Amino acid sequence: MSILDPTTNCCSYLDRVDADGLRIVPGNQINGRMKMKFLITCCVAVCLTVSASARAFDLVSQSEFLASQAQEKLEPVFTARSSPLPSDPMIEIRSPSLTGPIKGPVSIDLRCVSSGAAKINWESLKIMYGAFKLDITERVRKEGKILSDGIQIASANLPSGSHKLVIQVANTDGKQAEREVRFTVE
């Protein structure tokens, strides 16, 4: 524990507490054992900070998920869709595999391809979640990686159940693509 010594105006450290009171050791007289304790404490703090930043983030909250599930029951089963033109950008799902249930946390890898000389305009990216089409684009921008040809999200927490993402992107020619992705998290 450090305290400020008003007589010397420098920081001193408590060595031990005696029955008579406190024995104060000036900062320049710190022994090797105290230095080792300090270094170990710093290392533990750094490790905890690094591991906290490497954890999965919540792509959607439990309440957002439940609200979307309730709305899904009210949505019509069929929706009108148009077929993309060959000149439109394409959104491909690299992962997760959509053939069965997914175990969380979920890693998402999307590839966006534009035709001709046009490039993907990443400023146009929009990612919406669930029946309410909740805009989660900024969460993805903050926690994921926008690459020259796609999007990668290393580790996202999603509640167990069925999910729907709608991804929209345009190219520099102004042509737009939209892809709806449905999957289930165990």
C-alpha positions as CSV (number, residue, x, y, z in Angstrom):
1,M,0.0,0.0,0.0
2,S,1.5,3.4,-0.8
3,I,1.0,6.6,1.1
4,L,2.2,10.2,0.6
5,D,4.8,11.2,3.2
6,P,4.0,15.0,3.8
7,T,7.5,15.7,5.3
8,T,9.4,14.4,2.2
9,N,6.6,14.9,-0.3
10,C,7.3,11.5,-1.8
11,C,5.5,8.2,-2.0
12,S,6.4,5.6,0.6
13,Y,5.3,2.1,1.1
14,L,3.9,0.2,4.1
15,D,6.2,-2.6,5.0
16,R,4.2,-4.1,7.8
17,V,1.7,-3.2,10.6
18,D,3.1,-3.5,14.1
19,A,1.1,-3.4,17.3
20,D,2.7,-0.1,18.0
21,G,1.7,1.4,14.6
22,L,2.9,1.6,11.0
23,R,6.5,1.2,9.9
24,I,7.1,3.2,6.8
25,V,9.8,2.3,4.3
26,P,10.8,5.2,2.0
27,G,10.4,4.5,-1.8
28,N,14.1,4.3,-2.4
29,Q,14.5,1.6,0.3
30,I,12.0,-0.9,-1.3
31,N,13.4,-4.4,-1.0
32,G,13.5,-7.0,-3.8
33,R,10.5,-8.9,-2.4
34,M,8.3,-5.8,-2.7
35,K,9.5,-5.2,-6.2
36,M,8.6,-8.8,-7.2
37,K,5.1,-8.4,-5.7
38,F,4.6,-5.2,-7.7
39,L,5.8,-6.8,-10.9
40,I,3.5,-9.9,-10.4
41,T,0.6,-7.6,-9.7
42,C,1.3,-5.6,-12.9
43,C,1.6,-8.8,-15.0
44,V,-1.7,-10.1,-13.7
45,A,-3.5,-6.8,-14.4
46,V,-2.1,-6.8,-18.0
47,C,-3.1,-10.5,-18.6
48,L,-6.7,-9.8,-17.3
49,T,-7.0,-6.7,-19.6
50,V,-5.8,-8.7,-22.7
51,S,-8.0,-11.6,-22.0
52,A,-11.0,-9.3,-21.5
53,S,-10.5,-7.7,-24.8
54,A,-10.2,-11.1,-26.6
55,R,-13.6,-12.3,-25.4
56,A,-16.6,-12.6,-27.6
57,F,-18.8,-9.6,-27.8
58,D,-22.6,-9.6,-27.8
59,L,-23.8,-9.1,-31.4
60,V,-27.4,-8.8,-30.1
61,S,-28.7,-8.7,-26.5
62,Q,-31.1,-11.2,-25.1
63,S,-33.9,-8.6,-25.1
64,E,-33.3,-7.8,-28.7
65,F,-33.4,-11.5,-29.6
66,L,-36.7,-12.1,-27.7
67,A,-38.3,-9.0,-29.3
68,S,-37.3,-10.3,-32.7
69,Q,-38.6,-13.8,-32.0
70,A,-42.0,-12.4,-31.0
71,Q,-42.2,-10.3,-34.1
72,E,-41.1,-13.2,-36.3
73,K,-44.3,-15.0,-35.3
74,L,-46.3,-12.1,-36.8
75,E,-44.4,-11.8,-40.1
76,P,-45.8,-13.4,-43.2
77,V,-44.2,-16.7,-44.2
78,F,-43.6,-15.6,-47.9
79,T,-42.0,-12.4,-49.0
80,A,-41.5,-11.1,-52.5
81,R,-37.9,-11.2,-53.8
82,S,-36.3,-10.3,-57.0
83,S,-33.4,-12.1,-58.7
84,P,-30.1,-10.3,-58.7
85,L,-28.7,-9.1,-62.1
86,P,-25.3,-10.4,-63.2
87,S,-23.9,-6.9,-62.8
88,D,-25.0,-6.6,-59.2
89,P,-22.6,-7.3,-56.3
90,M,-22.7,-10.7,-54.6
91,I,-22.6,-11.5,-50.9
92,E,-21.2,-14.9,-50.1
93,I,-21.2,-16.6,-46.8
94,R,-17.9,-18.3,-46.0
95,S,-18.7,-19.2,-42.5
96,P,-20.6,-20.2,-40.5
97,S,-21.8,-23.3,-42.3
98,L,-25.6,-22.9,-42.7
99,T,-26.3,-26.6,-43.1
100,G,-27.2,-27.1,-39.4
101,P,-27.2,-25.6,-35.9
102,I,-24.1,-23.5,-34.9
103,K,-22.3,-23.6,-31.6
104,G,-21.6,-20.2,-30.0
105,P,-19.7,-18.0,-29.9
106,V,-20.2,-17.5,-33.7
107,S,-17.5,-16.6,-36.2
108,I,-18.9,-14.9,-39.3
109,D,-16.9,-14.5,-42.5
110,L,-18.6,-12.8,-45.5
111,R,-17.2,-12.2,-48.9
112,C,-18.5,-9.3,-51.1
113,V,-17.7,-9.5,-54.8
114,S,-18.4,-6.8,-57.4
115,S,-18.5,-7.3,-61.1
116,G,-16.4,-5.4,-63.7
117,A,-14.3,-2.5,-62.7
118,A,-16.6,-1.5,-59.8
119,K,-15.4,-2.0,-56.3
120,I,-17.4,-2.6,-53.1
121,N,-18.3,0.7,-51.4
122,W,-17.9,-0.2,-47.7
123,E,-19.5,3.0,-46.6
124,S,-22.8,1.6,-47.9
125,L,-22.6,-1.5,-45.7
126,K,-25.7,-2.1,-43.6
127,I,-26.3,-5.1,-41.4
128,M,-29.7,-5.6,-39.8
129,Y,-30.8,-8.1,-37.3
130,G,-34.1,-9.9,-36.8
131,A,-37.7,-9.1,-37.6
132,F,-37.3,-5.5,-36.6
133,K,-34.3,-5.1,-38.8
134,L,-32.3,-3.6,-35.9
135,D,-29.2,-1.9,-37.4
136,I,-26.2,-3.6,-35.9
137,T,-23.7,-2.2,-38.5
138,E,-21.7,-0.1,-36.0
139,R,-21.3,-3.1,-33.6
140,V,-19.9,-5.1,-36.5
141,R,-17.6,-2.2,-37.6
142,K,-16.4,-1.8,-34.0
143,E,-15.8,-5.5,-33.2
144,G,-15.2,-7.0,-36.6
145,K,-12.8,-6.5,-39.5
146,I,-13.8,-4.9,-42.8
147,L,-11.4,-6.3,-45.4
148,S,-11.0,-5.3,-49.0
149,D,-13.2,-8.2,-50.1
150,G,-15.3,-9.0,-47.0
151,I,-16.2,-8.9,-43.4
152,Q,-14.9,-11.0,-40.5
153,I,-16.3,-11.3,-37.0
154,A,-14.0,-13.5,-34.9
155,S,-16.3,-14.3,-32.0
156,A,-19.9,-13.0,-31.5
157,N,-22.2,-14.1,-28.7
158,L,-25.8,-14.8,-29.8
159,P,-28.6,-16.3,-27.7
160,S,-29.6,-19.9,-28.4
161,G,-32.3,-20.0,-31.1
162,S,-33.1,-18.9,-34.6
163,H,-31.5,-15.7,-36.0
164,K,-31.8,-13.6,-39.2
165,L,-29.3,-11.2,-40.5
166,V,-29.9,-9.0,-43.6
167,I,-26.7,-7.7,-45.2
168,Q,-26.8,-4.8,-47.7
169,V,-23.9,-3.4,-49.7
170,A,-23.4,-1.4,-52.9
171,N,-20.6,-1.1,-55.3
172,T,-19.0,2.1,-56.7
173,D,-21.4,1.9,-59.7
174,G,-24.4,2.2,-57.3
175,K,-25.6,-1.3,-57.8
176,Q,-26.8,-2.9,-54.6
177,A,-26.9,-6.4,-53.2
178,E,-28.9,-7.8,-50.3
179,R,-28.5,-11.1,-48.6
180,E,-30.7,-12.6,-45.9
181,V,-29.0,-15.2,-43.7
182,R,-31.0,-17.4,-41.3
183,F,-29.3,-19.8,-38.9
184,T,-29.8,-21.5,-35.5
185,V,-27.5,-21.2,-32.5
186,E,-27.5,-24.2,-30.1
